[in-house]
Amino acid sequence: MLLAKFPLDGRGALYEQLARVLKRAIVEGHFHPGERLPATRSLAETLNLSRNTVLTAYEILRAEQLTICSERSATRVAQISLPPSFTSPPVAAAPQSRYAARLRKLGTNTLGRVREDLRYNLHSDPPFVSDMLRSWSRKLTAAARVAGAHYPDSQGFPPLRSAIADYLARRRGVVCAESDILIVGGTQQAVTIAARAVLDEGDTVAIEDPHYLYLMQGLTAHGARVVSVRTDQNGMVTSELARHKARLICVSPSDQFPSGTVMSLERRVELLDVASRQGSWILEDDYNSEFHFRERPLAALRSLDFSGRVIYVGTFSKTLFPSLRLGFIVCPPGLREDLCKVKRFDDLGSPSVEQAALAAFMRSRQFEKYLRRTVAALQHCRAVFMDSLRRHCAERVAIQETYAGTHLVVWLHTVKYPQLARLIELGISHGLGLYPIHPYYRNPPERPGLMLGYAGLSAEALERAGELLGDCIGKLEGEARREACGRPRSARNQKSC
Amino acid sequence: MLLAKFPLDGRGALYEQLARVLKRAIVEGHFHPGERLPATRSLAETLNLSRNTVLTAYEILRAEQLTICSERSATRVAQISLPPSFTSPPVAAAPQSRYAARLRKLGTNTLGRVREDLRYNLHSDPPFVSDMLRSWSRKLTAAARVAGAHYPDSQGFPPLRSAIADYLARRRGVVCAESDILIVGGTQQAVTIAARAVLDEGDTVAIEDPHYLYLMQGLTAHGARVVSVRTDQNGMVTSELARHKARLICVSPSDQFPSGTVMSLERRVELLDVASRQGSWILEDDYNSEFHFRERPLAALRSLDFSGRVIYVGTFSKTLFPSLRLGFIVCPPGLREDLCKVKRFDDLGSPSVEQAALAAFMRSRQFEKYLRRTVAALQHCRAVFMDSLRRHCAERVAIQETYAGTHLVVWLHTVKYPQLARLIELGISHGLGLYPIHPYYRNPPERPGLMLGYAGLSAEALERAGELLGDCIGKLEGEARREACGRPRSARNQKSC
């Protein structure tokens, strides 16, 4: 009868499970204060358990002060008054803070979900890993000793900060001291830390349209009023910034996400000027600048920032791999102390071992060697993929001109928005993972486009993926034609049938 | 002259440094739009650099669109209008958000700083590590492959969550599902995540007095109104909770930090009842419960929580080591979605490799074996230290009765607050690191006390540390007597001289 009401939960040893059952029975008033618990022998028989199990369970209850031993080793429920609130049902789930209320409104971000079952998956998330993971595990072994067991420096492992400062000067034109660098758990944490340092609830943030979804969502969760500023082939249209008077302006000038455009010098200058005049901060997300395919990439926006307005954010999610969760902020002088403190009170600092491993990797210059090899391999993949797309999709698509990154943006000439779902379905049936670009826009572009990541596939797979995309579009066109002929009442233009 | 005004910064190759000098000179108006830059050959001569260095620097400027090539390969400054804001000095440093303003008021927490140079350092931070770090590095190697390179599950590596759920049922009486567990970067992140999920600015949080400083500071930074509730030998005095109507109540019932008291069952019941009646949430910080020295420790408060009010927080900073930065929340049903979302939008999840290593360690039960060995070793250290303190300090100190943890609380009978600084100074001169307990109190206790961590020292060192403490207190007493005799005008009681 006891077990019918309070069944064993199957976790751990039987005596622990029984102790929990008895505990719950006491708490919920099945046994009353002062009442004698059943004799161990008879309870064991009733429940078909060994007597030792019952004895140990009783011992646990005594240790937890829920029972006492009375005369002749009888076990009685302790004189504790358990208030009726103990049997009240679990609390309902209304949001408990304004933050939580905003989070709930965000909805689920299903875009990030990568399908694992597709052979030709063109999602843009998969990193270019090659043999990095294997050699990374060796680096970790050596680093574990260097990192030590103590609480980390919450600003970041000093040798890593110094390696990054050195690297930034050489590769990104960013000159800063080790003490300007704050190690964080990737771009997302950089954004939330910056938000806390410079934004109150209701403050305005300007982001690019299109944009990285987690950026928008993280800022919205923080309570910012997020406004979108249009981008064109020169990046964010900075002339539209003045009317927003944003406190924070988020840009990815080296490789706009996801469109791949590079912000022109004129726009950079105008952006810095607007920020300086309005007292805005600029968050420069330089997430992908290393994977560029020109001899010299533009230096970071931060290299032009002589008035300390730019919060420069870098990540190793693209150059190494995302499960590492390491990135950094180059703090402008006026925010350095605040940004470092936000990080300290958030989580006391990022784990040490990865930081030590990365520091050793960067200082040995193996990192840059690895980057060069990776860029060469990516460039090859990209060339093969573009060639395949041109051959198999021909004039049915337009490939957006970009110079960096790990994905292509392909605009569809012959597919309309309502047909996109069917195109994706056709892709899946061929093992081809296709991802539309319009969810990244607040104002969707006129015609549909795809974001086709090429970092996770081999050159051979990419060749085939281009062919399959051509097939799928072809099939879709065929279906559309047939539908137009077969169902004249819904067709508007039957001339071509 | 150019280099006198804009010196080379010494970072990276000379041509990069020169490019930055020229860039700055252009931006700051030293060269005007359309103006011709010096011929490479003459500039090289003037600056005493090779001509190739100058050529490459000019090439960088061209790539960055700051200059153009005009007739006969002369290099001219591009027609970009650089607004006067470019030469404005870096912005001043007023706090940019209410959050930042609160952070600045917190001041620096110097308590956490461990002196590295003391042979007998009794700080409570150093973890008990033994040979763990070496074997940990091997575990990481294996885990790197399991963890994979992709973005982690932001709620935590599923096998780790399942191992923790299993462990909690067996060791802490906490029954929960894998899906109730959220992996976080240690207790501090757990606190800030919980704060965001349940607290708005201005909401009241009740914490214990004494308390963990980072807890108080993290909550204050979030904007909470933090009130302190007195503790006695039974833990938090829960009868004082009613008048505060706190939205969140933070307790460490298994081992109050830093006093080491265990919350009695009556208080636990009252706490849960108050929370249920007031609609408060309880944050149970179970940071140290594994290091107990009784046969059966009390189960977690969470094991009595049948109405879903307790946010249970565990950490591996004590059981393993702090640089790991791993902990977890057992989410109550009503907050699960919110807490997981806060983590996701904060940093997209904790790094994967450590999580995979820890999962393997826990599932093989090696973790619990390690804990048993560690507890035995700690218990030995503790016994040696207590014995040494009793012999060498005798009735001059009182050792607080505790059953868990990695430090002792020692109350000083013969030392007064104004003498504490001198005692610490005497300690340092003997290589003995002593740490007072009163900074952890809002209302300092009547007489001064010390928090003496014993996890970082060998039994031999602890024996000696106890002896040295006796010596230091003895010396301090001698000094006080001499001072009382030698300077009669400041002495109040000269009978004993």
Interface residues (C-beta under 8 A of the other chain):
Chain A: D9 R11 G12 A13 E16 A19 R20 K23 R24 V27 E28 E59 I60 A63 E64 Q65 L66 A78 I80 S81 L82 P83 S85 F86 T87 S88 P89 P90 V91 A92 A93 P95 Q96 S97 R98 Y99 A100 L103 R104 L106 G112 V114 D125 P126 P127 V129 M132 L133 R134 W136 S137 R138 L140 T141 A142 A143 A144 R145 A147 G148 A149 H150 Y151 P152 A165 D166 A169 R170 G173 V175 V184 G185 G186 Q188 Q189 T192 R196 A197 V198 L199 D200 D203 Y214 Q217 G218 A221 R247 S264 L265 E266 V269 L272 D273 S276 R277 G279 W281 E295 R296 P297 L298 A299 S303 L304 F306 S307 G308 R309 S317 F321 P322 S323 L324 R325 L326 P332 P333 G334 L335 E337 D338 K341 V342 F345 D346 D347 L348 G349 S350 P351 S352 V353 E354
Chain B: D9 R11 G12 A13 E16 A19 R20 K23 R24 V27 E28 E59 I60 A63 E64 Q65 L66 A78 I80 S81 L82 P83 S85 F86 T87 S88 P89 P90 V91 A92 A93 P95 Q96 S97 R98 Y99 A100 L103 R104 L106 G112 V114 D125 P126 P127 V129 M132 L133 R134 W136 S137 R138 L140 T141 A142 A143 A144 R145 A147 G148 A149 H150 Y151 P152 A165 D166 A169 R170 G173 V175 V184 G185 G186 Q188 Q189 T192 R196 A197 V198 L199 D200 D203 Y214 Q217 G218 A221 R247 S264 L265 E266 V269 L272 D273 S276 R277 G279 W281 R294 E295 R296 P297 L298 A299 S303 L304 F306 S307 G308 R309 S317 F321 P322 S323 L324 R325 L326 P332 P333 G334 L335 E337 D338 K341 V342 F345 D346 D347 L348 G349 S350 P351 S352 V353 E354
